[in-house]
């Protein structure tokens, strides 16, 4: 078994990492990608000239996804809470029909 790193040849961005059998090692990369043996963090590192190097703090910050405003974050509710919402909507609809 081998640890592998697949990266974009043009940008050096790490696309994926993992472990595979020796016979599947070369099959990990797709067009425009290259696979090398090793371990890396796609968040904190990149590949330059087939060598894993640390990203600068600016690169790490630039790669972060945009923050989701509180009002747009998903809410987790129970089935019971959801049923209560549906019941209230039904009651509202019934009161408007009258």
N, CA, C and O atoms as CSV, one atom per row, in Angstrom:
chain,resi,resn,atom,element,x,y,z
A,1,UNK,N,N,0.843,-1.181,0.000
A,1,UNK,CA,C,0.000,0.000,0.000
A,1,UNK,C,C,0.888,1.244,0.000
A,1,UNK,O,O,1.969,1.271,0.588
A,2,UNK,N,N,0.378,2.276,-0.690
A,2,UNK,CA,C,1.134,3.525,-0.783
A,2,UNK,C,C,0.234,4.704,-0.418
A,2,UNK,O,O,-0.944,4.742,-0.773
A,3,UNK,N,N,0.818,5.661,0.298
A,3,UNK,CA,C,0.162,6.948,0.484
A,3,UNK,C,C,0.401,7.743,-0.788
A,3,UNK,O,O,1.505,7.745,-1.332
A,4,UNK,N,N,-0.647,8.422,-1.262
A,4,UNK,CA,C,-0.479,9.193,-2.488
A,4,UNK,C,C,-1.025,10.607,-2.345
A,4,UNK,O,O,-1.871,10.895,-1.498
A,5,UNK,N,N,-0.509,11.474,-3.206
A,5,UNK,CA,C,-0.959,12.863,-3.317
A,5,UNK,C,C,-1.209,13.106,-4.802
A,5,UNK,O,O,-0.324,12.895,-5.630
A,6,UNK,N,N,-2.402,13.545,-5.129
A,6,UNK,CA,C,-2.716,13.918,-6.506
A,6,UNK,C,C,-2.832,15.442,-6.537
A,6,UNK,O,O,-3.524,16.044,-5.716
A,7,UNK,N,N,-2.141,16.048,-7.499
A,7,UNK,CA,C,-2.175,17.508,-7.587
A,7,UNK,C,C,-2.327,17.970,-9.022
A,7,UNK,O,O,-2.005,17.243,-9.962
A,8,UNK,N,N,-2.825,19.195,-9.180
A,8,UNK,CA,C,-2.976,19.825,-10.476
A,8,UNK,C,C,-1.595,20.263,-10.954
A,8,UNK,O,O,-0.887,20.987,-10.253
A,9,UNK,N,N,-1.219,19.821,-12.146
A,9,UNK,CA,C,0.121,20.102,-12.669
A,9,UNK,C,C,0.343,21.598,-12.865
A,9,UNK,O,O,1.447,22.087,-12.625
A,10,UNK,N,N,-0.680,22.335,-13.296
A,10,UNK,CA,C,-0.536,23.764,-13.576
A,10,UNK,C,C,-0.427,24.608,-12.315
A,10,UNK,O,O,0.381,25.536,-12.253
A,11,UNK,N,N,-1.246,24.286,-11.300
A,11,UNK,CA,C,-1.339,25.150,-10.109
A,11,UNK,C,C,-0.623,24.601,-8.877
A,11,UNK,O,O,-0.290,25.357,-7.964
A,12,UNK,N,N,-0.387,23.299,-8.850
A,12,UNK,CA,C,0.218,22.682,-7.671
A,12,UNK,C,C,-0.787,22.414,-6.561
A,12,UNK,O,O,-0.423,21.904,-5.501
A,13,UNK,N,N,-2.060,22.756,-6.799
A,13,UNK,CA,C,-3.092,22.539,-5.785
A,13,UNK,C,C,-3.331,21.046,-5.614
A,13,UNK,O,O,-3.488,20.313,-6.590
A,14,UNK,N,N,-3.358,20.607,-4.365
A,14,UNK,CA,C,-3.595,19.199,-4.054
A,14,UNK,C,C,-5.083,18.907,-4.239
A,14,UNK,O,O,-5.941,19.536,-3.620
A,15,UNK,N,N,-5.360,17.940,-5.103
A,15,UNK,CA,C,-6.732,17.577,-5.446
A,15,UNK,C,C,-7.275,16.528,-4.482
A,15,UNK,O,O,-8.419,16.614,-4.035
A,16,UNK,N,N,-6.448,15.542,-4.168
A,16,UNK,CA,C,-6.862,14.503,-3.227
A,16,UNK,C,C,-5.641,13.784,-2.684
A,16,UNK,O,O,-4.558,13.824,-3.268
A,17,UNK,N,N,-5.841,13.130,-1.556
A,17,UNK,CA,C,-4.809,12.302,-0.944
A,17,UNK,C,C,-5.466,11.015,-0.485
A,17,UNK,O,O,-6.686,10.954,-0.331
A,18,UNK,N,N,-4.667,9.994,-0.267
A,18,UNK,CA,C,-5.232,8.740,0.216
A,18,UNK,C,C,-4.209,7.634,0.239
A,18,UNK,O,O,-3.001,7.865,0.186
A,19,UNK,N,N,-4.732,6.420,0.320
A,19,UNK,CA,C,-3.905,5.210,0.332
A,19,UNK,C,C,-4.476,4.263,-0.719
A,19,UNK,O,O,-5.691,4.094,-0.823
A,20,UNK,N,N,-3.590,3.649,-1.494
A,20,UNK,CA,C,-4.041,2.693,-2.506
A,20,UNK,C,C,-3.002,1.584,-2.640
A,20,UNK,O,O,-1.896,1.667,-2.106
A,21,UNK,N,N,-3.395,0.551,-3.365
A,21,UNK,CA,C,-2.460,-0.533,-3.630
A,21,UNK,C,C,-1.408,-0.057,-4.627
A,21,UNK,O,O,-1.625,0.904,-5.365
A,22,UNK,N,N,-0.277,-0.736,-4.636
A,22,UNK,CA,C,0.798,-0.371,-5.563
A,22,UNK,C,C,0.309,-0.423,-7.006
A,22,UNK,O,O,0.694,0.414,-7.822
A,23,UNK,N,N,-0.538,-1.400,-7.323
A,23,UNK,CA,C,-1.007,-1.567,-8.700
A,23,UNK,C,C,-1.972,-0.457,-9.129
A,23,UNK,O,O,-2.121,-0.217,-10.327
A,24,UNK,N,N,-2.623,0.218,-8.195
A,24,UNK,CA,C,-3.558,1.298,-8.527
A,24,UNK,C,C,-2.944,2.689,-8.403
A,24,UNK,O,O,-3.618,3.684,-8.669
A,25,UNK,N,N,-1.704,2.771,-8.012
A,25,UNK,CA,C,-1.062,4.060,-7.757
A,25,UNK,C,C,-1.149,5.000,-8.970
A,25,UNK,O,O,-1.581,6.144,-8.836
A,26,UNK,N,N,-0.747,4.527,-10.129
A,26,UNK,CA,C,-0.709,5.372,-11.326
A,26,UNK,C,C,-2.101,5.761,-11.798
A,26,UNK,O,O,-2.245,6.735,-12.536
A,27,UNK,N,N,-3.115,5.035,-11.398
A,27,UNK,CA,C,-4.494,5.304,-11.832
A,27,UNK,C,C,-5.172,6.416,-11.036
A,27,UNK,O,O,-6.298,6.795,-11.361
A,28,UNK,N,N,-4.530,6.941,-10.021
A,28,UNK,CA,C,-5.154,7.946,-9.166
A,28,UNK,C,C,-5.286,9.304,-9.855
A,28,UNK,O,O,-6.234,10.043,-9.588
A,29,UNK,N,N,-4.353,9.635,-10.731
A,29,UNK,CA,C,-4.361,10.947,-11.389
A,29,UNK,C,C,-5.183,10.907,-12.666
A,29,UNK,O,O,-5.203,9.907,-13.383
A,30,UNK,N,N,-5.866,12.025,-12.935
A,30,UNK,CA,C,-6.618,12.198,-14.171
A,30,UNK,C,C,-5.862,13.170,-15.067
A,30,UNK,O,O,-4.757,13.600,-14.735
A,31,UNK,N,N,-6.460,13.514,-16.200
A,31,UNK,CA,C,-5.812,14.430,-17.144
A,31,UNK,C,C,-5.517,15.761,-16.453
A,31,UNK,O,O,-6.380,16.322,-15.776
A,32,UNK,N,N,-4.295,16.260,-16.628
A,32,UNK,CA,C,-3.891,17.531,-16.021
A,32,UNK,C,C,-3.431,17.397,-14.586
A,32,UNK,O,O,-3.135,18.396,-13.930
A,33,UNK,N,N,-3.367,16.165,-14.091
A,33,UNK,CA,C,-2.956,15.909,-12.712
A,33,UNK,C,C,-1.748,14.988,-12.705
A,33,UNK,O,O,-1.432,14.330,-13.697
A,34,UNK,N,N,-1.088,14.961,-11.567
A,34,UNK,CA,C,0.047,14.062,-11.373
A,34,UNK,C,C,-0.072,13.452,-9.989
A,34,UNK,O,O,-0.579,14.090,-9.067
A,35,UNK,N,N,0.391,12.227,-9.841
A,35,UNK,CA,C,0.367,11.555,-8.549
A,35,UNK,C,C,1.804,11.336,-8.079
A,35,UNK,O,O,2.671,10.917,-8.845
A,36,UNK,N,N,2.029,11.629,-6.798
A,36,UNK,CA,C,3.319,11.344,-6.176
A,36,UNK,C,C,3.062,10.612,-4.870
A,36,UNK,O,O,1.963,10.670,-4.317
A,37,UNK,N,N,4.064,9.938,-4.395
A,37,UNK,CA,C,3.932,9.214,-3.133
A,37,UNK,C,C,4.193,10.162,-1.972
A,37,UNK,O,O,5.104,10.987,-2.030
A,38,UNK,N,N,3.388,10.043,-0.914
A,38,UNK,CA,C,3.595,10.852,0.271
A,38,UNK,C,C,2.298,11.193,0.969
A,38,UNK,O,O,1.226,10.706,0.611
A,39,UNK,N,N,2.423,12.050,1.983
A,39,UNK,CA,C,1.280,12.531,2.751
A,39,UNK,C,C,1.326,14.046,2.744
A,39,UNK,O,O,2.399,14.649,2.777
A,40,UNK,N,N,0.127,14.666,2.701
A,40,UNK,CA,C,0.063,16.128,2.681
A,40,UNK,C,C,-1.312,16.583,3.137
A,40,UNK,O,O,-2.261,15.801,3.188
A,41,UNK,N,N,-1.399,17.863,3.467
A,41,UNK,CA,C,-2.658,18.511,3.811
A,41,UNK,C,C,-3.032,19.436,2.662
A,41,UNK,O,O,-2.277,20.347,2.324
A,42,UNK,N,N,-4.194,19.205,2.063
A,42,UNK,CA,C,-4.611,20.056,0.947
A,42,UNK,C,C,-4.918,21.478,1.399
A,42,UNK,O,O,-4.948,22.393,0.576
A,43,UNK,N,N,-5.142,21.677,2.681
A,43,UNK,CA,C,-5.434,23.011,3.211
A,43,UNK,C,C,-4.144,23.803,3.434
A,43,UNK,O,O,-4.081,24.989,3.109
A,44,UNK,N,N,-3.129,23.161,3.981
A,44,UNK,CA,C,-1.915,23.875,4.386
A,44,UNK,C,C,-0.736,23.714,3.428
A,44,UNK,O,O,0.285,24.383,3.587
A,45,UNK,N,N,-0.870,22.829,2.431
A,45,UNK,CA,C,0.273,22.559,1.567
A,45,UNK,C,C,-0.118,22.533,0.093
A,45,UNK,O,O,-1.297,22.456,-0.253
A,46,UNK,N,N,0.897,22.599,-0.765
A,46,UNK,CA,C,0.747,22.484,-2.217
A,46,UNK,C,C,1.985,21.764,-2.740
A,46,UNK,O,O,2.898,21.457,-1.974
A,47,UNK,N,N,2.017,21.495,-4.037
A,47,UNK,CA,C,3.160,20.803,-4.625
A,47,UNK,C,C,3.845,21.727,-5.625
A,47,UNK,O,O,3.205,22.285,-6.517
A,48,UNK,N,N,5.153,21.878,-5.461
A,48,UNK,CA,C,5.963,22.673,-6.371
A,48,UNK,C,C,7.134,21.807,-6.817
A,48,UNK,O,O,7.911,21.331,-5.989
A,49,UNK,N,N,7.260,21.601,-8.135
A,49,UNK,CA,C,8.337,20.766,-8.689
A,49,UNK,C,C,8.387,19.395,-8.021
A,49,UNK,O,O,9.457,18.915,-7.647
A,50,UNK,N,N,7.211,18.767,-7.876
A,50,UNK,CA,C,7.079,17.422,-7.292
A,50,UNK,C,C,7.448,17.351,-5.818
A,50,UNK,O,O,7.680,16.262,-5.294
A,51,UNK,N,N,7.506,18.494,-5.142
A,51,UNK,CA,C,7.845,18.534,-3.727
A,51,UNK,C,C,6.705,19.211,-2.971
A,51,UNK,O,O,6.217,20.263,-3.383
A,52,UNK,N,N,6.287,18.607,-1.869
A,52,UNK,CA,C,5.236,19.198,-1.039
A,52,UNK,C,C,5.853,20.345,-0.238
A,52,UNK,O,O,6.847,20.169,0.466
A,53,UNK,N,N,5.234,21.533,-0.363
A,53,UNK,CA,C,5.704,22.712,0.365
A,53,UNK,C,C,4.518,23.333,1.101
A,53,UNK,O,O,3.363,23.119,0.734
A,54,UNK,N,N,4.820,24.098,2.135
A,54,UNK,CA,C,3.770,24.789,2.882
A,54,UNK,C,C,3.284,26.008,2.116
A,54,UNK,O,O,4.071,26.734,1.508
A,55,UNK,N,N,1.968,26.221,2.155
A,55,UNK,CA,C,1.394,27.430,1.570
A,55,UNK,C,C,1.724,28.602,2.490
A,55,UNK,O,O,1.952,28.424,3.687
A,56,UNK,N,N,1.745,29.788,1.919
A,56,UNK,CA,C,1.921,30.981,2.734
A,56,UNK,C,C,0.614,31.252,3.483
A,56,UNK,O,O,-0.440,30.773,3.065
A,57,UNK,N,N,0.664,32.006,4.575
A,57,UNK,CA,C,-0.581,32.351,5.267
A,57,UNK,C,C,-1.582,33.055,4.343
A,57,UNK,O,O,-2.791,32.875,4.486
A,58,UNK,N,N,-1.084,33.845,3.408
A,58,UNK,CA,C,-1.960,34.539,2.457
A,58,UNK,C,C,-2.661,33.547,1.533
A,58,UNK,O,O,-3.841,33.716,1.226
A,59,UNK,N,N,-1.945,32.516,1.088
A,59,UNK,CA,C,-2.558,31.491,0.235
A,59,UNK,C,C,-3.615,30.701,0.995
A,59,UNK,O,O,-4.676,30.389,0.453
A,60,UNK,N,N,-3.324,30.385,2.235
A,60,UNK,CA,C,-4.285,29.651,3.058
A,60,UNK,C,C,-5.544,30.486,3.246
A,60,UNK,O,O,-6.657,29.975,3.117
A,61,UNK,N,N,-5.371,31.764,3.550
A,61,UNK,CA,C,-6.517,32.661,3.757
A,61,UNK,C,C,-7.332,32.812,2.476
A,61,UNK,O,O,-8.562,32.824,2.518
A,62,UNK,N,N,-6.648,32.927,1.337
A,62,UNK,CA,C,-7.342,33.101,0.052
A,62,UNK,C,C,-8.148,31.866,-0.334
A,62,UNK,O,O,-9.153,31.977,-1.037
A,63,UNK,N,N,-7.720,30.701,0.115
A,63,UNK,CA,C,-8.404,29.450,-0.226
A,63,UNK,C,C,-9.613,29.162,0.659
A,63,UNK,O,O,-10.400,28.263,0.361
A,64,UNK,N,N,-9.764,29.916,1.739
A,64,UNK,CA,C,-10.895,29.667,2.643
A,64,UNK,C,C,-12.205,29.988,1.941
A,64,UNK,O,O,-12.293,30.976,1.212
A,65,UNK,N,N,-13.219,29.165,2.152
A,65,UNK,CA,C,-14.527,29.495,1.575
A,65,UNK,C,C,-15.098,30.728,2.264
A,65,UNK,O,O,-14.768,31.010,3.416
A,66,UNK,N,N,-15.954,31.461,1.558
A,66,UNK,CA,C,-16.530,32.659,2.186
A,66,UNK,C,C,-17.391,32.281,3.386
A,66,UNK,O,O,-18.023,31.224,3.406
A,67,UNK,N,N,-17.406,33.153,4.377
A,67,UNK,CA,C,-18.207,32.914,5.575
A,67,UNK,C,C,-19.686,33.008,5.221
A,67,UNK,O,O,-20.091,33.850,4.420
A,68,UNK,N,N,-20.481,32.141,5.823
A,68,UNK,CA,C,-21.927,32.159,5.610
A,68,UNK,C,C,-22.544,33.010,6.706
A,68,UNK,O,O,-22.342,32.733,7.889
A,69,UNK,N,N,-23.304,34.055,6.328
A,69,UNK,CA,C,-23.953,34.879,7.354
A,69,UNK,C,C,-24.891,34.024,8.201
A,69,UNK,O,O,-25.473,33.052,7.719
A,70,UNK,N,N,-25.024,34.400,9.457
A,70,UNK,CA,C,-25.835,33.631,10.395
A,70,UNK,C,C,-27.231,33.356,9.857
A,70,UNK,O,O,-27.741,32.243,9.988
A,71,UNK,N,N,-27.853,34.368,9.249
A,71,UNK,CA,C,-29.238,34.211,8.790
A,71,UNK,C,C,-29.364,33.257,7.596
A,71,UNK,O,O,-30.473,32.854,7.248
A,72,UNK,N,N,-28.248,32.894,6.970
A,72,UNK,CA,C,-28.283,31.966,5.845
A,72,UNK,C,C,-27.775,30.567,6.208
A,72,UNK,O,O,-27.736,29.678,5.357
A,73,UNK,N,N,-27.393,30.378,7.449
A,73,UNK,CA,C,-26.915,29.064,7.867
A,73,UNK,C,C,-28.093,28.113,8.002
A,73,UNK,O,O,-29.173,28.527,8.423
A,74,UNK,N,N,-27.903,26.843,7.652
A,74,UNK,CA,C,-29.004,25.892,7.772
A,74,UNK,C,C,-29.357,25.647,9.239
A,74,UNK,O,O,-28.502,25.707,10.123
A,75,UNK,N,N,-30.629,25.374,9.466
A,75,UNK,CA,C,-31.103,25.087,10.823
A,75,UNK,C,C,-31.425,23.598,10.920
A,75,UNK,O,O,-31.976,23.010,9.989
A,76,UNK,N,N,-31.087,23.017,12.021
A,76,UNK,CA,C,-31.432,21.622,12.276
A,76,UNK,C,C,-32.590,21.594,13.253
A,76,UNK,O,O,-32.500,22.107,14.368
A,77,UNK,N,N,-33.693,20.979,12.805
A,77,UNK,CA,C,-34.847,20.860,13.686
A,77,UNK,C,C,-35.280,19.402,13.724
A,77,UNK,O,O,-34.981,18.626,12.817
A,78,UNK,N,N,-35.971,19.052,14.762
A,78,UNK,CA,C,-36.446,17.674,14.914
A,78,UNK,C,C,-37.696,17.468,14.059
A,78,UNK,O,O,-38.313,18.433,13.607
A,79,UNK,N,N,-38.058,16.226,13.846
A,79,UNK,CA,C,-39.299,15.910,13.136
A,79,UNK,C,C,-40.494,16.493,13.870
A,79,UNK,O,O,-41.439,16.970,13.242
A,80,UNK,N,N,-40.457,16.457,15.194
A,80,UNK,CA,C,-41.552,17.006,16.002
A,80,UNK,C,C,-41.680,18.516,15.771
A,80,UNK,O,O,-42.790,19.030,15.631
A,81,UNK,N,N,-40.557,19.217,15.732
A,81,UNK,CA,C,-40.595,20.654,15.480
A,81,UNK,C,C,-41.109,20.940,14.067
A,81,UNK,O,O,-41.878,21.882,13.870
A,82,UNK,N,N,-40.696,20.147,13.092
A,82,UNK,CA,C,-41.146,20.327,11.723
A,82,UNK,C,C,-42.656,20.089,11.618
A,82,UNK,O,O,-43.360,20.830,10.931
A,83,UNK,N,N,-43.140,19.061,12.296
A,83,UNK,CA,C,-44.571,18.786,12.283
A,83,UNK,C,C,-45.350,19.938,12.911
A,83,UNK,O,O,-46.441,20.274,12.450
A,84,UNK,N,N,-44.802,20.539,13.949
A,84,UNK,CA,C,-45.445,21.694,14.577
A,84,UNK,C,C,-45.537,22.862,13.588
A,84,UNK,O,O,-46.561,23.543,13.533
A,85,UNK,N,N,-44.488,23.095,12.815
A,85,UNK,CA,C,-44.503,24.150,11.796
A,85,UNK,C,C,-45.591,23.862,10.765
A,85,UNK,O,O,-46.357,24.753,10.400
A,86,UNK,N,N,-45.657,22.616,10.297
A,86,UNK,CA,C,-46.674,22.250,9.308
A,86,UNK,C,C,-48.087,22.425,9.868
A,86,UNK,O,O,-48.982,22.902,9.170
A,87,UNK,N,N,-48.280,22.040,11.122
A,87,UNK,CA,C,-49.593,22.200,11.751
A,87,UNK,C,C,-49.981,23.672,11.847
A,87,UNK,O,O,-51.135,24.027,11.605
A,88,UNK,N,N,-49.035,24.518,12.195
A,88,UNK,CA,C,-49.313,25.961,12.282
A,88,UNK,C,C,-49.648,26.548,10.909
A,88,UNK,O,O,-50.526,27.402,10.790
A,89,UNK,N,N,-48.940,26.083,9.872
A,89,UNK,CA,C,-49.240,26.556,8.522
A,89,UNK,C,C,-50.635,26.120,8.085
A,89,UNK,O,O,-51.377,26.888,7.472
A,90,UNK,N,N,-50.978,24.881,8.410
A,90,UNK,CA,C,-52.329,24.390,8.100
A,90,UNK,C,C,-53.373,25.238,8.821
A,90,UNK,O,O,-54.384,25.610,8.226
A,91,UNK,N,N,-53.142,25.544,10.084
A,91,UNK,CA,C,-54.087,26.349,10.858
A,91,UNK,C,C,-54.198,27.758,10.266
A,91,UNK,O,O,-55.293,28.317,10.199
A,92,UNK,N,N,-53.092,28.319,9.846
A,92,UNK,CA,C,-53.104,29.645,9.237
A,92,UNK,C,C,-53.875,29.620,7.925
A,92,UNK,O,O,-54.698,30.498,7.665
A,93,UNK,N,N,-53.612,28.627,7.113
A,93,UNK,CA,C,-54.321,28.497,5.847
A,93,UNK,C,C,-55.829,28.345,6.067
A,93,UNK,O,O,-56.627,28.953,5.354
A,94,UNK,N,N,-56.215,27.535,7.051
A,94,UNK,CA,C,-57.631,27.333,7.356
A,94,UNK,C,C,-58.284,28.625,7.835
A,94,UNK,O,O,-59.437,28.894,7.500
A,95,UNK,N,N,-57.563,29.423,8.612
A,95,UNK,CA,C,-58.138,30.678,9.113
A,95,UNK,C,C,-58.285,31.701,7.987
A,95,UNK,O,O,-59.174,32.551,8.049
A,96,UNK,N,N,-57.446,31.641,6.975
A,96,UNK,CA,C,-57.538,32.560,5.845
A,96,UNK,C,C,-58.648,32.173,4.886
A,96,UNK,O,O,-59.200,33.029,4.195
A,97,UNK,N,N,-58.981,30.883,4.838
A,97,UNK,CA,C,-60.042,30.394,3.954
A,97,UNK,C,C,-61.421,30.807,4.438
A,97,UNK,O,O,-62.362,30.839,3.645
A,98,UNK,N,N,-61.565,31.123,5.717
A,98,UNK,CA,C,-62.868,31.436,6.290
A,98,UNK,C,C,-63.300,32.831,6.030
A,98,UNK,O,O,-64.382,33.232,6.457
